[in-house]
Amino acid sequence: QSTYFWEGAWRNAQEHVLTALVPEAYLEQLVSIIKSAHNYTNPEIIARRLTVLSSEYASWIHDSLAELQASQS
């Protein structure tokens, strides 16, 4: 449940959080997809780089992205 100020009035809405791990090269494409599918004029989109993570998680991300890239070849 979110409360926010929009177009001169306070609003309440049920919202959902989407977390997506994507290679930076795909970020603009993902943002475009979200904007075209979202019903908000200005959806909240926040991107961050992973700088601190466990070695096991880093390996999983690396392997997953390598598999994704191989499947697109």
N, C-alpha and C positions, 0 to 999 in steps of 0.2 A: 504494500500500500504506500503510495507516494503522495506527498502534499507539495505543491509547487505554485509559483506565481507565473501566470502566462496570460498575455493579452489583457493586462489590467485587472486581473482577478485571481484570487486563490482558488486552486483546483485540487481535487483528490482523484486519484486513479489507481486501479490495480495494474501493476507493471511487473515485468519479468526480466531477469538478468540472463543474458546470453554471453557465455565465455567461449571464445574460439581461439585455438592455437593455429596460427598460419605463418608461413614464411613471409618475411617482410615484402618480398616481391609480389605477393598476392593481396597485400593490405588494401590498396586502392580498389581492387576488384571487389573485395568483401564489403568495404564501405559503400560502394555503389549499389551492391545487392541489398544491403540493409536499408539504405535510403529509399530504394524503389519499392521495397516490400512493406516498409513501416508506415503506419497511419499518422505518425506525428510529423509536423512540419520540420521540427528540429530534434531528431532522436539523439539521445546521449550515446556518443561513440567515443570510447577512450581506448587508446592503444598504448601498450607499454612493452618495453624490451625486457626479456628475462635476463637478469644480471646475477642473481644468486639463487641457486637451486642445487638439489642433491645430485651427485654424479649418476645415480641410478635413473633419476627423472630426466636428466640431460641426455642420457643414452637412449631412453625411450623416445624422447622427442626427436632426436637425430635419426633414429631408425624409422620412426613413423613418417617423417618428412621425406626420407630417402625412398621409402616404399611408395609414397604418394607420387613423387617425381618419376620414379620408374614406371608406375602404372600409367602415367600421362605421356610416356614416350612412344 
